[in-house]
Amino acid sequence: MEKKPRFGWIVVLISAVAAVTAAVTAFLVVREKKKKDDAELEEYLDYSIQ
């Protein structure tokens, strides 16, 4: 009987770690894409002014 609650907590812990990892990864991907888009826009504006 004791193993079921322990197993449940292990599943909850693994799920929580996976969710946090996914959120951090998504944040980093979005931040990197924004940097890239900003750099491309700046380059476009520099060339369009000349």
Backbone atoms as SQL, in Angstrom:
CREATE TABLE atoms (id INTEGER PRIMARY KEY, chain TEXT, resi INTEGER, resn TEXT, atom TEXT, x REAL, y REAL, z REAL);
INSERT INTO atoms VALUES
  (1, 'A', 1, 'MET', 'N', 0.801, -1.193, 0.000),
  (2, 'A', 1, 'MET', 'CA', 0.000, 0.000, 0.000),
  (3, 'A', 1, 'MET', 'C', 0.849, 1.264, 0.000),
  (4, 'A', 2, 'GLU', 'N', 1.993, 1.212, 0.621),
  (5, 'A', 2, 'GLU', 'CA', 2.828, 2.414, 0.694),
  (6, 'A', 2, 'GLU', 'C', 3.466, 2.767, -0.636),
  (7, 'A', 3, 'LYS', 'N', 3.664, 1.812, -1.509),
  (8, 'A', 3, 'LYS', 'CA', 4.362, 2.082, -2.764),
  (9, 'A', 3, 'LYS', 'C', 3.525, 2.916, -3.725),
  (10, 'A', 4, 'LYS', 'N', 2.204, 2.799, -3.694),
  (11, 'A', 4, 'LYS', 'CA', 1.366, 3.554, -4.620),
  (12, 'A', 4, 'LYS', 'C', 1.473, 5.059, -4.401),
  (13, 'A', 5, 'PRO', 'N', 1.340, 5.559, -3.159),
  (14, 'A', 5, 'PRO', 'CA', 1.509, 7.014, -2.976),
  (15, 'A', 5, 'PRO', 'C', 2.911, 7.478, -3.362),
  (16, 'A', 6, 'ARG', 'N', 3.919, 6.690, -3.057),
  (17, 'A', 6, 'ARG', 'CA', 5.279, 7.056, -3.414),
  (18, 'A', 6, 'ARG', 'C', 5.427, 7.115, -4.931),
  (19, 'A', 7, 'PHE', 'N', 4.851, 6.124, -5.627),
  (20, 'A', 7, 'PHE', 'CA', 4.893, 6.103, -7.086),
  (21, 'A', 7, 'PHE', 'C', 4.170, 7.321, -7.648),
  (22, 'A', 8, 'GLY', 'N', 3.064, 7.686, -7.061),
  (23, 'A', 8, 'GLY', 'CA', 2.320, 8.869, -7.495),
  (24, 'A', 8, 'GLY', 'C', 3.143, 10.134, -7.357),
  (25, 'A', 9, 'TRP', 'N', 3.845, 10.263, -6.253),
  (26, 'A', 9, 'TRP', 'CA', 4.685, 11.452, -6.053),
  (27, 'A', 9, 'TRP', 'C', 5.839, 11.497, -7.044),
  (28, 'A', 10, 'ILE', 'N', 6.387, 10.345, -7.376),
  (29, 'A', 10, 'ILE', 'CA', 7.470, 10.291, -8.365),
  (30, 'A', 10, 'ILE', 'C', 6.948, 10.749, -9.725),
  (31, 'A', 11, 'VAL', 'N', 5.754, 10.301, -10.093),
  (32, 'A', 11, 'VAL', 'CA', 5.159, 10.709, -11.368),
  (33, 'A', 11, 'VAL', 'C', 4.896, 12.213, -11.364),
  (34, 'A', 12, 'VAL', 'N', 4.379, 12.731, -10.261),
  (35, 'A', 12, 'VAL', 'CA', 4.118, 14.175, -10.147),
  (36, 'A', 12, 'VAL', 'C', 5.415, 14.954, -10.260),
  (37, 'A', 13, 'LEU', 'N', 6.438, 14.501, -9.599),
  (38, 'A', 13, 'LEU', 'CA', 7.738, 15.186, -9.636),
  (39, 'A', 13, 'LEU', 'C', 8.319, 15.195, -11.045),
  (40, 'A', 14, 'ILE', 'N', 8.281, 14.065, -11.716),
  (41, 'A', 14, 'ILE', 'CA', 8.812, 13.981, -13.083),
  (42, 'A', 14, 'ILE', 'C', 8.007, 14.868, -14.016),
  (43, 'A', 15, 'SER', 'N', 6.687, 14.885, -13.852),
  (44, 'A', 15, 'SER', 'CA', 5.833, 15.737, -14.684),
  (45, 'A', 15, 'SER', 'C', 6.142, 17.216, -14.446),
  (46, 'A', 16, 'ALA', 'N', 6.343, 17.589, -13.206),
  (47, 'A', 16, 'ALA', 'CA', 6.653, 18.984, -12.881),
  (48, 'A', 16, 'ALA', 'C', 7.990, 19.401, -13.488),
  (49, 'A', 17, 'VAL', 'N', 8.974, 18.542, -13.398),
  (50, 'A', 17, 'VAL', 'CA', 10.290, 18.849, -13.977),
  (51, 'A', 17, 'VAL', 'C', 10.172, 18.975, -15.492),
  (52, 'A', 18, 'ALA', 'N', 9.414, 18.105, -16.114),
  (53, 'A', 18, 'ALA', 'CA', 9.225, 18.173, -17.570),
  (54, 'A', 18, 'ALA', 'C', 8.510, 19.464, -17.966),
  (55, 'A', 19, 'ALA', 'N', 7.526, 19.870, -17.192),
  (56, 'A', 19, 'ALA', 'CA', 6.791, 21.103, -17.502),
  (57, 'A', 19, 'ALA', 'C', 7.687, 22.323, -17.361),
  (58, 'A', 20, 'VAL', 'N', 8.476, 22.378, -16.308),
  (59, 'A', 20, 'VAL', 'CA', 9.388, 23.508, -16.108),
  (60, 'A', 20, 'VAL', 'C', 10.432, 23.546, -17.217),
  (61, 'A', 21, 'THR', 'N', 10.957, 22.399, -17.582),
  (62, 'A', 21, 'THR', 'CA', 11.947, 22.334, -18.659),
  (63, 'A', 21, 'THR', 'C', 11.351, 22.814, -19.977),
  (64, 'A', 22, 'ALA', 'N', 10.135, 22.408, -20.275),
  (65, 'A', 22, 'ALA', 'CA', 9.472, 22.836, -21.511),
  (66, 'A', 22, 'ALA', 'C', 9.238, 24.346, -21.502),
  (67, 'A', 23, 'ALA', 'N', 8.836, 24.886, -20.360),
  (68, 'A', 23, 'ALA', 'CA', 8.588, 26.328, -20.270),
  (69, 'A', 23, 'ALA', 'C', 9.873, 27.124, -20.457),
  (70, 'A', 24, 'VAL', 'N', 10.947, 26.690, -19.841),
  (71, 'A', 24, 'VAL', 'CA', 12.232, 27.383, -19.981),
  (72, 'A', 24, 'VAL', 'C', 12.716, 27.300, -21.420),
  (73, 'A', 25, 'THR', 'N', 12.601, 26.141, -22.036),
  (74, 'A', 25, 'THR', 'CA', 13.017, 25.980, -23.426),
  (75, 'A', 25, 'THR', 'C', 12.213, 26.884, -24.350),
  (76, 'A', 26, 'ALA', 'N', 10.902, 26.931, -24.154),
  (77, 'A', 26, 'ALA', 'CA', 10.059, 27.795, -24.983),
  (78, 'A', 26, 'ALA', 'C', 10.450, 29.261, -24.801),
  (79, 'A', 27, 'PHE', 'N', 10.708, 29.673, -23.569),
  (80, 'A', 27, 'PHE', 'CA', 11.117, 31.050, -23.305),
  (81, 'A', 27, 'PHE', 'C', 12.418, 31.380, -24.028),
  (82, 'A', 28, 'LEU', 'N', 13.387, 30.490, -23.959),
  (83, 'A', 28, 'LEU', 'CA', 14.675, 30.733, -24.610),
  (84, 'A', 28, 'LEU', 'C', 14.536, 30.779, -26.129),
  (85, 'A', 29, 'VAL', 'N', 13.713, 29.922, -26.694),
  (86, 'A', 29, 'VAL', 'CA', 13.507, 29.915, -28.146),
  (87, 'A', 29, 'VAL', 'C', 12.854, 31.217, -28.593),
  (88, 'A', 30, 'VAL', 'N', 11.835, 31.664, -27.862),
  (89, 'A', 30, 'VAL', 'CA', 11.147, 32.904, -28.217),
  (90, 'A', 30, 'VAL', 'C', 12.094, 34.092, -28.092),
  (91, 'A', 31, 'ARG', 'N', 12.889, 34.111, -27.037),
  (92, 'A', 31, 'ARG', 'CA', 13.841, 35.214, -26.838),
  (93, 'A', 31, 'ARG', 'C', 14.890, 35.251, -27.951),
  (94, 'A', 32, 'GLU', 'N', 15.377, 34.090, -28.345),
  (95, 'A', 32, 'GLU', 'CA', 16.375, 34.005, -29.417),
  (96, 'A', 32, 'GLU', 'C', 15.774, 34.456, -30.741),
  (97, 'A', 33, 'LYS', 'N', 14.538, 34.063, -31.014),
  (98, 'A', 33, 'LYS', 'CA', 13.873, 34.463, -32.249),
  (99, 'A', 33, 'LYS', 'C', 13.665, 35.977, -32.277),
  (100, 'A', 34, 'LYS', 'N', 13.312, 36.560, -31.152),
  (101, 'A', 34, 'LYS', 'CA', 13.114, 38.005, -31.093),
  (102, 'A', 34, 'LYS', 'C', 14.431, 38.731, -31.370),
  (103, 'A', 35, 'LYS', 'N', 15.525, 38.237, -30.809),
  (104, 'A', 35, 'LYS', 'CA', 16.828, 38.847, -31.077),
  (105, 'A', 35, 'LYS', 'C', 17.158, 38.783, -32.566),
  (106, 'A', 36, 'LYS', 'N', 16.909, 37.626, -33.169),
  (107, 'A', 36, 'LYS', 'CA', 17.206, 37.446, -34.591),
  (108, 'A', 36, 'LYS', 'C', 16.343, 38.378, -35.433),
  (109, 'A', 37, 'ASP', 'N', 15.051, 38.459, -35.120),
  (110, 'A', 37, 'ASP', 'CA', 14.154, 39.343, -35.862),
  (111, 'A', 37, 'ASP', 'C', 14.574, 40.802, -35.717),
  (112, 'A', 38, 'ASP', 'N', 14.962, 41.205, -34.520),
  (113, 'A', 38, 'ASP', 'CA', 15.411, 42.580, -34.303),
  (114, 'A', 38, 'ASP', 'C', 16.671, 42.882, -35.114),
  (115, 'A', 39, 'ALA', 'N', 17.591, 41.924, -35.161),
  (116, 'A', 39, 'ALA', 'CA', 18.825, 42.117, -35.918),
  (117, 'A', 39, 'ALA', 'C', 18.516, 42.220, -37.424),
  (118, 'A', 40, 'GLU', 'N', 17.624, 41.375, -37.918),
  (119, 'A', 40, 'GLU', 'CA', 17.265, 41.432, -39.336),
  (120, 'A', 40, 'GLU', 'C', 16.568, 42.746, -39.673),
  (121, 'A', 41, 'LEU', 'N', 15.702, 43.211, -38.792),
  (122, 'A', 41, 'LEU', 'CA', 15.013, 44.480, -39.020),
  (123, 'A', 41, 'LEU', 'C', 16.007, 45.637, -39.030),
  (124, 'A', 42, 'GLU', 'N', 16.941, 45.614, -38.098),
  (125, 'A', 42, 'GLU', 'CA', 17.951, 46.674, -38.051),
  (126, 'A', 42, 'GLU', 'C', 18.796, 46.680, -39.325),
  (127, 'A', 43, 'GLU', 'N', 19.185, 45.489, -39.794),
  (128, 'A', 43, 'GLU', 'CA', 19.970, 45.392, -41.023),
  (129, 'A', 43, 'GLU', 'C', 19.161, 45.907, -42.223),
  (130, 'A', 44, 'TYR', 'N', 17.898, 45.524, -42.275),
  (131, 'A', 44, 'TYR', 'CA', 17.026, 45.987, -43.375),
  (132, 'A', 44, 'TYR', 'C', 16.918, 47.511, -43.351),
  (133, 'A', 45, 'LEU', 'N', 16.699, 48.068, -42.178),
  (134, 'A', 45, 'LEU', 'CA', 16.561, 49.527, -42.082),
  (135, 'A', 45, 'LEU', 'C', 17.862, 50.237, -42.458),
  (136, 'A', 46, 'ASP', 'N', 18.993, 49.663, -42.056),
  (137, 'A', 46, 'ASP', 'CA', 20.284, 50.268, -42.432),
  (138, 'A', 46, 'ASP', 'C', 20.463, 50.295, -43.934),
  (139, 'A', 47, 'TYR', 'N', 20.111, 49.199, -44.611),
  (140, 'A', 47, 'TYR', 'CA', 20.272, 49.142, -46.058),
  (141, 'A', 47, 'TYR', 'C', 19.237, 50.000, -46.788),
  (142, 'A', 48, 'SER', 'N', 18.043, 50.114, -46.227),
  (143, 'A', 48, 'SER', 'CA', 17.002, 50.896, -46.894),
  (144, 'A', 48, 'SER', 'C', 17.274, 52.392, -46.791),
  (145, 'A', 49, 'ILE', 'N', 18.000, 52.804, -45.769),
  (146, 'A', 49, 'ILE', 'CA', 18.330, 54.229, -45.620),
  (147, 'A', 49, 'ILE', 'C', 19.394, 54.654, -46.628),
  (148, 'A', 50, 'GLN', 'N', 20.298, 53.757, -46.933),
  (149, 'A', 50, 'GLN', 'CA', 21.416, 54.111, -47.815),
  (150, 'A', 50, 'GLN', 'C', 21.011, 54.298, -49.236);
